[in-house]
């Protein structure tokens, strides 16, 4: 999905007479190959076609296993049952409501985690004393599964949005802060020398040197953490919510409807992949490409 | 200090900056006797490691001085003292004018385009139109007009160093300090960039201190070559070359200078 350095080098040679435009940059985005120099090993059509074929093959295998009785209905639903369940769930609007409920909690919790985790990481990255004092504690909480907080979350915030948001925050804040600290500490010293030569100080230094210098690593960390948040929300909603995809999973289990279980599993996976695809688009910003191309 | 770039004391991230100057006014002040840079009786030690002891060096306005010496002899420490990034343990450093540094490699901010990086050198100019005019002039000067919007990782090593030099030439800097600026490049690119640098300095004359381990490079470019000894470094030989730039690498003056420096450093093979 990200072109190899060689591809881009060749592309840049080809473009050398023209300034790098938005069009040229979108060339770096997953999209149809426009020039032979940009030909990646796997063409775009195959990148859609091949996974689709694999999905169809899995579906066929599943159908055969169900029809032959190797996978009896009580242990796993047939594709047809799942399709019917999917129709029922979406017709009643429950599916969309649950997706929205889960997405809302993840968005708010993740945004809070990033909005506090990044500044916290910048501060700790720049202050060795604060880092010495707090780094072991941040590591401690990062190693503590956020689900362990669920009892307190329900006691403090009751069942619903607030406790789920709290759990997502606990799941994302610590890894984001840690990744930011690590990124700051890996900034080459020469950037700070250049910054000093050209008079960057204080806030300007932070916003125009430190932050852009860590941005590629930060985006990677945000991508990983967004995935983590989506995993955690399902567990969080299983116990602490009355709607959401996690709740739907629990509800389907209690109602002994394996077809709905599978419907919601598929939806959770698909939404997770979509979130990842959205976050990964941040890596296409022109000012961060350097972090992925050398 | 009469410039914005000389002697910022803290670099924000708390790198070692040797704030232990006991030698009094190490910075600032204009030099009355016409030299651009002057080290007077400068010593610098890091703990028990004595890098310089009682070093004297004077560099005139518009002079191109190359500093060569064995690796680890303190060439970079010398540049740091000259730029004000480091301060002497004793003695004084005086500089007349704004100092700009060109680094070995990776001195460009990778998140800024070539134009963005050069503009760092024009930050002190308030008027946007004037900044733009000077930026275009510099891009033309280094012949990278068509690469203004390229990021450093999209440029070749030679192009990157040209952008670095343009950034250092931007605005009204007076003194250029170059820390092995071509050492990361291949030989042919290095040769080409020597010519480039000579041309740029004809267009924009500056006082230049050029640190290199490449004796040939020093002889190819410098008005004066200062050869440093091993630690604690002292000046073991100075060489003047009266020859216009750009120079032919095989010109007798250049070849002779190379021979003499090799002699001084004890690097010439005994004739068979």
Interface residues (C-beta under 8 A of the other chain):
Chain A: X8 X9 X12 X16 X17 X18 X19 X20 X21 X126 X128 X187 X188 X189 X190 X191 X192 X193 X194 X195 X196 X197 X198 X199 X200 X201 X202 X205 X206 X209 X210 X212 X213 X215 X286 X287 X288 X289 X290 X291 X293 X294
Chain B: X4 X5 X8 X10 X11 X12 X13 X14 X15 X83 X85 X100 X101 X103 X106 X107 X108 X109 X110 X111 X112 X113 X120 X121 X123 X124 X146 X147 X148 X149 X150 X151 X152 X153 X154
